[in-house]
């Protein structure tokens, strides 16, 4: 996975940590709340990915 803000790669250890937290708490929302070590921003990957795809589809429809 990559950071939506700076484009840096999210470390696998960060992803595994979130998966473990989601498993322990039995709440799947923790899986997608990621933290970038380069720009120090937290973001919801699933939410931003959905909007990125919608934006891309809109550009295709417009013909850009």
Backbone as JSON, one array per atom type, in Angstrom:
{
  "sequence": "XXXXXXXXXXXXXXXXXXXXXXXXXXXXXXXXXXXXXXXXXXXXXXXXXXXXXXXXXXXXXXXX",
  "N": [[0.83, -1.19, 0.0], [0.33, 2.3, -0.57], [0.96, 5.64, 0.6], [-1.56, 8.08, 0.46], [-1.07, 10.77, 0.55], [1.72, 11.48, 0.38], [2.85, 9.52, -1.21], [4.6, 7.59, -0.32], [5.7, 4.27, 0.53], [3.75, 2.2, 2.58], [4.8, 0.5, 5.4], [5.03, -3.07, 5.77], [4.99, -4.0, 8.36], [3.47, -2.1, 9.7], [0.97, -2.6, 8.58], [0.52, -5.26, 9.44], [0.46, -4.81, 12.18], [-1.9, -3.34, 12.43], [-3.74, -5.26, 11.55], [-3.52, -7.13, 13.6], [-4.44, -5.6, 15.76], [-7.08, -5.21, 14.95], [-7.99, -7.81, 15.02], [-7.77, -8.49, 17.74], [-9.47, -6.58, 18.97], [-11.78, -7.12, 17.64], [-12.87, -5.48, 15.71], [-13.19, -4.38, 12.56], [-12.54, -1.92, 11.47], [-10.08, -0.91, 12.21], [-8.19, -2.03, 10.53], [-7.95, -0.52, 8.23], [-7.17, 2.01, 9.03], [-4.45, 3.71, 8.67], [-1.01, 4.74, 9.22], [1.36, 6.99, 8.06], [4.83, 6.96, 8.03], [6.54, 8.75, 6.84], [5.26, 11.25, 6.15], [3.85, 11.62, 8.43], [1.04, 11.39, 8.71], [-2.27, 10.27, 9.39], [-4.61, 8.1, 7.89], [-7.67, 6.9, 6.42], [-7.63, 4.19, 4.62], [-9.45, 2.66, 3.08], [-11.64, 4.41, 2.73], [-10.45, 6.59, 1.32], [-9.55, 5.23, -0.96], [-11.94, 4.49, -2.17], [-12.98, 7.01, -2.92], [-10.97, 7.84, -4.63], [-11.28, 6.06, -6.78], [-13.86, 6.8, -7.63], [-13.35, 9.42, -8.47], [-11.57, 8.94, -10.57], [-13.26, 7.55, -12.33], [-15.05, 9.6, -12.91], [-13.41, 11.38, -14.31], [-12.94, 9.83, -16.58], [-15.51, 9.72, -17.68], [-15.89, 12.43, -18.29], [-13.96, 12.74, -20.17], [-11.31, 13.44, -19.96]],
  "CA": [[0.0, 0.0, 0.0], [1.06, 3.56, -0.6], [0.33, 6.78, 1.27], [-2.28, 8.92, -0.49], [-0.62, 12.15, 0.65], [3.09, 11.7, -0.1], [3.23, 8.46, -2.14], [5.55, 6.66, 0.29], [5.19, 2.93, 0.77], [3.42, 1.87, 3.97], [5.53, -0.7, 5.79], [4.22, -4.25, 6.06], [4.85, -4.11, 9.82], [2.34, -1.24, 10.06], [-0.24, -3.31, 8.17], [0.36, -6.4, 10.34], [0.08, -4.28, 13.49], [-3.32, -2.98, 12.35], [-4.5, -6.5, 11.47], [-3.52, -7.72, 14.93], [-5.31, -4.77, 16.57], [-8.45, -5.49, 14.53], [-8.33, -9.16, 15.48], [-7.94, -8.45, 19.2], [-10.64, -5.78, 19.33], [-12.89, -7.62, 16.82], [-13.43, -4.34, 14.98], [-12.43, -4.37, 11.31], [-12.19, -0.57, 11.0], [-8.67, -0.65, 12.5], [-7.34, -2.53, 9.45], [-7.76, 0.49, 7.2], [-6.64, 3.25, 9.58], [-3.0, 3.57, 8.55], [-0.17, 5.88, 9.57], [2.55, 7.11, 7.22], [6.0, 7.4, 8.8], [7.24, 9.81, 6.12], [4.58, 12.55, 6.29], [3.21, 11.6, 9.76], [-0.41, 11.58, 8.62], [-3.1, 9.08, 9.51], [-5.68, 8.15, 6.91], [-8.52, 5.73, 6.26], [-7.29, 3.73, 3.27], [-10.64, 2.21, 2.36], [-12.42, 5.6, 2.39], [-9.75, 7.33, 0.28], [-9.51, 4.42, -2.17], [-13.27, 4.6, -2.79], [-13.09, 8.32, -3.54], [-10.01, 7.88, -5.74], [-11.9, 5.35, -7.89], [-14.96, 7.62, -8.12], [-12.75, 10.55, -9.18], [-11.03, 8.42, -11.82], [-14.4, 7.27, -13.2], [-15.59, 10.89, -13.33], [-12.51, 11.89, -15.35], [-13.16, 9.04, -17.79], [-16.78, 10.17, -18.25], [-15.71, 13.77, -18.84], [-13.11, 12.59, -21.34], [-10.02, 14.08, -19.7]],
  "C": [[0.88, 1.25, 0.0], [0.26, 4.65, 0.11], [-0.34, 7.66, 0.21], [-1.74, 10.34, -0.52], [0.76, 12.36, 0.05], [3.58, 10.62, -1.06], [4.24, 7.47, -1.59], [4.89, 5.31, 0.53], [4.92, 2.74, 2.26], [4.09, 0.55, 4.31], [4.58, -1.85, 6.1], [4.01, -4.41, 7.56], [3.69, -3.26, 10.32], [1.02, -1.94, 9.73], [-0.51, -4.48, 9.11], [-0.08, -5.95, 11.73], [-1.41, -3.94, 13.51], [-4.2, -4.23, 12.27], [-4.61, -7.16, 12.84], [-4.47, -6.94, 15.85], [-6.78, -5.04, 16.23], [-8.9, -6.85, 15.01], [-8.6, -9.17, 16.98], [-9.21, -7.72, 19.59], [-11.91, -6.24, 18.62], [-13.63, -6.48, 16.12], [-12.59, -4.15, 13.72], [-12.01, -2.97, 10.86], [-10.72, -0.24, 11.26], [-7.75, -1.09, 11.37], [-7.0, -1.42, 8.47], [-7.28, 1.84, 7.72], [-5.12, 3.14, 9.65], [-2.28, 4.87, 8.87], [1.07, 5.85, 8.68], [3.7, 7.65, 8.06], [6.72, 8.56, 8.14], [6.58, 11.17, 6.34], [3.82, 12.67, 7.61], [1.72, 11.92, 9.71], [-1.11, 10.24, 8.77], [-4.24, 9.22, 8.51], [-6.43, 6.83, 6.87], [-8.37, 5.26, 4.81], [-8.52, 3.37, 2.46], [-11.48, 3.4, 1.88], [-11.76, 6.37, 1.24], [-9.68, 6.56, -1.03], [-10.83, 4.51, -2.91], [-13.41, 5.93, -3.52], [-12.12, 8.49, -4.71], [-10.61, 7.21, -6.97], [-13.06, 6.16, -8.48], [-14.44, 8.8, -8.93], [-12.21, 10.11, -10.54], [-12.16, 8.14, -12.81], [-15.02, 8.56, -13.72], [-14.73, 11.48, -14.45], [-12.69, 11.13, -16.67], [-14.45, 9.49, -18.47], [-16.67, 11.54, -18.9], [-14.86, 13.71, -20.11], [-11.76, 13.27, -21.2], [-8.93, 13.04, -19.82]]
}
